[in-house]
Amino acid sequence: MNLARVAQILGITESRLQGLQETIIRESAWPEPRLIRFEKEASGVEAGTVVFENGDIVFGYPKIRRPLFLAPAIERHFSGAVAVEEKMNGHNVRVLSVSGETVALTRGGFICPYSTEVARRLVPEEIFEKNPNLVLCGEMVGPENPYVAKEVYPTDSIDFYLFDVAEKNRKGTAGVHKTHELAEQFGLKATAFLGQFQKDIAAEKIRHIVLRLGRQGREGVVLKDPENQVSPIKYTSSATNCSDIAVGFKYYNDYATDFFLSRVVREGFQSVEWNESEEERGERAQRIGESILFSMIETIEKKRAGENIVQRVIIHVRNLQTARDFEYHLRRSGIRALFDPPMPDDEGYQIGITKLVMSTNDKTQALLDGEMW
Amino acid sequence: MNLARVAQILGITESRLQGLQETIIRESAWPEPRLIRFEKEASGVEAGTVVFENGDIVFGYPKIRRPLFLAPAIERHFSGAVAVEEKMNGHNVRVLSVSGETVALTRGGFICPYSTEVARRLVPEEIFEKNPNLVLCGEMVGPENPYVAKEVYPTDSIDFYLFDVAEKNRKGTAGVHKTHELAEQFGLKATAFLGQFQKDIAAEKIRHIVLRLGRQGREGVVLKDPENQVSPIKYTSSATNCSDIAVGFKYYNDYATDFFLSRVVREGFQSVEWNESEEERGERAQRIGESILFSMIETIEKKRAGENIVQRVIIHVRNLQTARDFEYHLRRSGIRALFDPPMPDDEGYQIGITKLVMSTNDKTQALLDGEMW
């Protein structure tokens, strides 16, 4: 690859780029096309940034930060109006065309074979014929999302929702309005635009939006500057905080602590900022307590009944090779999963996937046997 | 010090002892008498083991392990009967006489000036005149315990409860029955003996005991082999798990994650082992949720009202020097605390202590100001 050019586009020196190659830059030769990826952020280059062998560069999607106390955060962060979009709960992909082929990049900068097949099914090639440098930043959601399976969205399989657009070889994204224009123009689904408010009233409006989304089991909102001058921020519903906690404690020895603290602290600040009544706080406490205890009890009783503690998801693929490739992709991503034999159906194959959560499985058995914690 | 003799008593080689001196053995020249302490366990020598300059050796008190599923643990661990004692919630000290002076050692092997003054007040010197090698292992509890202040015990200041006895220069402890005999003989308080049961019925008996203790806000039980052939194990009430969680979340950015997971997992296993009804589980969930949320909310609202997030405790000392020494001891133990000016009272001085929890204090302020998590 042409180091000088790549360094210049990334906005770092050539020698720095060379230095990073021994440390945080990783090569990925599979699936085609070959690429190098930034495993971590470095010198202002986002994690997940990718350089393809043909020279195309795709910047990583910037991490969206989260305030816990919304009103003052909006006051500090935004200058005028605040655009509100739904934050969807799936996995973040960047879809683009490289040397004439559509690919889907994961957050970390891998080509995900399954996401790629889904993208090829859902994103008309015409988009990239007309805009060869376009990078579609979106969320893949639905019950057939093998990373985060959710039933709450209007799909019984998996769907793609655009939430931003970028360009190859250029930092930054196009922002709310251009994103929705483009989605409309090419008939793509986009994350719901929930309104635009002056910042002094935004927090109160958003509280009602988040409460409504929570009742629907949806995740929350992303707040964007309509002029795209400052970075977006995110804010989530109690329902999603608690359902994440429930997942964490269902697999308490694998995931619980990872994200537990931040989520309960969100609950505390939300309750204070919203000046909840004693009763509302009692309900919130009940919700938190149940998401912790009930999911953990389910796991312990399951194990006591002799079942294994696993995560199940079912996906559909058009092409058997996609399933084989995806199995390999999960393995390289450090996810232990067993794939059932494919079952042919009208449009391809249905495949059950069992994700193993060994630590919780083994620990629960040991504790049930009377071992010490 | 006579390395050969010390090594021989500790049960390690002289060269190993020399090696440890550069790594995990620390010297403590203050307060008198000088000593060396094992900061961590090494070669089978318990953490907190102390060698005084006069050659006296005091072994660290062994860590007591905890099962989460009680019945099978008892079945595996014990041979015949199980003796049940109350586990008290304070700080663990070893009281002994060195060169004619009574001192109290913390778990880590420091001489604690405050605990030492309390021990000198509560433990008759006669005990050590009659048994110069005696080491009294006990719990200091009460509202004036500056480490763990608890109101639930029958003292309005601080008291000492014996739970085991050991001897200088000898590993191991004497066990339940000798401990209670000695306490009786010298009029010392001992942790309550709650019965002795055959192991097949012990778990059920203990369930009732733990439920009763929980209703009284007490911590739980330590299970011991009456013959002192196997190590003790411990088991705690839901009430104490939740009150610990509440403290953790009151200072969520300083303590929460440290011990959160283990405590909620205990709740899950206890609920399953006790085959609780839906209703009982709902109440347990509420209890857990409230201990998390309400204490956190209290902190956030306190901070929003402009108060600092601190821990307050009041102690009484006979001697002003004890207070000055204790202030230094807390600092060397890594605890940041401010001491009020002493207020003379009938038996000495009352001193208010403010323990600072900076991380929670600062983090809460920042989040209230709208900073991101």
Interface residues (C-beta under 8 A of the other chain):
Chain A: R65 R66 P67 L68 F69 L70 A71 P72 A73 I74 E75 R76 H77 I233 F249 Y252 A256 T257 F260 L261 S262 V264 V265 R266 E267 G268 F269 S271 V272 R281 G282 R284 A285 Q286 R287 I288 G289 E290 I292 L293 F294 M296 I297 T299 I300 E301 R304 L367 L368 D369 G370 E371 M372 W373
Chain B: R65 R66 P67 L68 F69 L70 A71 P72 A73 I74 E75 R76 H77 I233 F249 Y252 A256 T257 F260 L261 S262 V264 V265 R266 E267 G268 F269 S271 V272 R281 G282 R284 A285 Q286 R287 I288 G289 E290 I292 L293 F294 M296 I297 T299 I300 E301 R304 L367 L368 D369 G370 E371 M372 W373
